[in-house]
Amino acid sequence: MSTNGDTIVAVDIPAAVTITKEENTITVKGKLGTLKKDFTRMPTTINIEDNRLIIKPYGTRKKDLSIRNTARSIIANMIKGVENGFTYKLKIVYAHFPISVKTRGKEIYIENYFGERSPRVSRVVGDDTKVNVVGEDVVVEGPSLEDVSQTAANIEFSTKVKGKDQRVFLDGLYIYSREDGMS
């Protein structure tokens, strides 16, 4: 990534990745899949020139430059995702009632949370996001950082303690690792 002047930013496109632009939608293809993102509501101009992605904001104010950097980060994460992917790991923590976690299609069921009879259900975001239960860990993997992180947050939030002191009742699923790459 390089900066030309104060406003234009260029993102280098790796050889193993193909990026196409249709109107304001950027499509990134790599060995782990295809990611699409619509930049219509982001006030920037994005062009592809000589194996580089050029991002230019509409203005030169601090707000415009921060929006440009956001677009650069989103595209860099898309490139990193289709090359290596992302992995989030959650730990299953319980004191009295053993929690069991099961995946069925696009839903994760957290059973026996504080001895509750009905399971708590969490949603998997994205088509390429995979959730595996490995012992005391729940591993969320996929090429899209947004989908993987939102799925992990959904799982963690579904075990939020309500009506009790959160410092005492520590049961739940907690994110403990965010990694680049998939296993």
For each residue, the residues with C-beta under 8 A, 3 or more apart:
1: 9 10 11 12 72 76
2: 9 10 12
3: 6 8 9 10
4: 8 9 10
5: 8
6: 3 60 65
7: 56 57 60 64 65 68
8: 3 4 5 54 55 56
9: 1 2 3 4 54 55 56 68 69 72
10: 1 2 3 4 52 53 54 55
11: 1 52 53 55 72 75 76 79
12: 1 2 51 52
13: 17 19 48 51 52 53 79
14: 17 79 83
15:
16: 30 31 83
17: 13 14 28 29 30 79 82 83
18: 28 29 30
19: 13 26 27 28 29 48 53 79
20: 26 27 29 48
21: 24 25 26 27 46 47 48
22: 25 27
23: 40
24: 21 38 39 40 46
25: 21 22 36 37 38 39 40
26: 19 20 21 36 37 39 46 53 75 78
27: 19 20 21 22 34 35 36
28: 17 18 19 34 35 36 75 78 79 81 82
29: 17 18 19 20 33 34 82
30: 16 17 18 33 34 79 81 82 83 143
31: 16 82 83
32: 81 82 83 84 85 128 143 182
33: 29 30 82 128 143
34: 27 28 29 30 82
35: 27 28 78 81 82 143 144
36: 25 26 27 28
37: 25 26 74 75 78
38: 24 25 41
39: 24 25 26 42 44 46 71
40: 23 24 25
41: 38
42: 39 67 70 71
43: 57 58 59 64 67
44: 39 55 56 57 58 67 68 71
45: 55 56 57 58
46: 21 24 26 39 53 54 55 56 71 75
47: 21 53 54 56
48: 13 19 20 21 52 53 54
49: 52 54
50:
51: 12 13
52: 10 11 12 13 48 49
53: 10 11 13 19 26 46 47 48 75
54: 8 9 10 46 47 48 49
55: 8 9 10 11 44 45 46 68 71 72 75
56: 7 8 9 44 45 46 47 68
57: 7 43 44 45 60 64 65 67 68
58: 43 44 45 64
59: 43 63 64
60: 6 7 57 64 65
61: 64 65
62: 65 66
63: 59 66 67
64: 7 43 57 58 59 60 61 67 68
65: 6 7 57 60 61 62 68 69
66: 62 63 69 70
67: 42 43 44 57 63 64 70 71
68: 7 9 44 55 56 57 64 65 71 72
69: 9 65 66 72 73
70: 42 66 67 73 74
71: 39 42 44 46 55 67 68 74 75
72: 1 9 11 55 68 69 75 76
73: 69 70 76 77
74: 37 70 71 77 78
75: 11 26 28 37 46 53 55 71 72 78 79
76: 1 11 72 73 79 80
77: 73 74 80 81 145
78: 26 28 35 37 74 75 81 82 144
79: 11 13 14 17 19 28 30 75 76 82 83
80: 76 77 83 84 86 145 180
81: 28 30 32 35 77 78 84 85 86 142 143 144 145
82: 17 28 29 30 31 32 33 34 35 78 79 143
83: 14 16 17 30 31 32 79 80
84: 32 80 81 180 181 182
85: 32 81 141 142 143 180 181 182
86: 80 81 141 142 143 144 145 148 149 178 179 180 181 182
87: 139 140 141 148 177 178 179 180 181 182 183
88: 139 140 141 148 149 151 152 175 177 178 179
89: 137 138 139 140 175 176 177 179
90: 137 138 139 140 152 155 156 173 174 175 176
91: 136 137 138 173 174 176
92: 99 101 136 137 138 173
93: 170 171 172 173 174
94: 97 98 99 171
95: 170 171
96: 115 171
97: 94 112 113 114 115 171
98: 94 112
99: 92 94 110 111 112 113 159 171 172 173
100: 110 111 112
101: 92 108 109 110 111 133 138 173
102: 108 109 111 133
103: 107 108 109 124 131 132 133
104: 107 108 109
105:
106: 123 124
107: 103 104 121 122 123 124
108: 101 102 103 104 121 122 123 124 131 138 154 155 158
109: 101 102 103 104 119 120 121
110: 99 100 101 113 119 120 121 122 155 158 159 173
111: 99 100 101 102 119
112: 97 98 99 100 115 116
113: 97 99 110 116 119 120 159 171 172
114: 97 169 171
115: 96 97 112
116: 112 113 119 120
117:
118:
119: 109 110 111 113 116
120: 109 110 113 116 158 159
121: 107 108 109 110 158
122: 107 108 110 151 154 155 157 158
123: 106 107 108 151 154
124: 103 106 107 108 129 131 151 154
125: 129 146 147 150 151 154
126: 129 142 144 146 147 148 150 151
127:
128: 32 33 142 143 144 147
129: 124 125 126 140 141 142 144 147 148 151
130: 140 141 142
131: 103 108 124 138 139 140 151 155
132: 103 138 139 141
133: 101 102 103 137 138 139
134: 137 138 139
135:
136: 91 92
137: 89 90 91 92 133 134
138: 89 90 91 92 101 108 131 132 133 134 155 173
139: 87 88 89 90 131 132 133 134 183
140: 87 88 89 90 129 130 131 148 151 152 155
141: 85 86 87 88 129 130 132 148 182 183
142: 81 85 86 126 128 129 130 147 148 151 182
143: 30 32 33 35 81 82 85 86 128
144: 35 78 81 86 126 128 129 147 148
145: 77 80 81 86 148 149
146: 125 126 149 150
147: 125 126 128 129 142 144 150 151
148: 86 87 88 126 129 140 141 142 144 145 151 152
149: 86 88 145 146 152 153 178
150: 125 126 146 147 153 154
151: 88 122 123 124 125 126 129 131 140 142 147 148 154 155
152: 88 90 140 148 149 155 156 175
153: 149 150 156 157 175
154: 108 122 123 124 125 150 151 157 158
155: 90 108 110 122 131 138 140 151 152 158 159 173
156: 90 152 153 159 160 172 173 174 175
157: 122 153 154 160
158: 108 110 120 121 122 154 155 173
159: 99 110 113 120 155 156 171 172 173
160: 156 157 172
161: 164 166 169 171 172
162:
163:
164: 161 168 169
165: 168 169
166: 161 169 170
167: 170
168: 164 165
169: 114 161 164 165 166
170: 93 95 166 167
171: 93 94 95 96 97 99 113 114 159 161
172: 93 99 113 156 159 160 161
173: 90 91 92 93 99 101 110 138 155 156 158 159
174: 90 91 93 156
175: 88 89 90 152 153 156 178
176: 89 90 91
177: 87 88 89
178: 86 87 88 149 175
179: 86 87 88 89
180: 80 84 85 86 87
181: 84 85 86 87
182: 32 84 85 86 87 141 142
183: 87 139 141
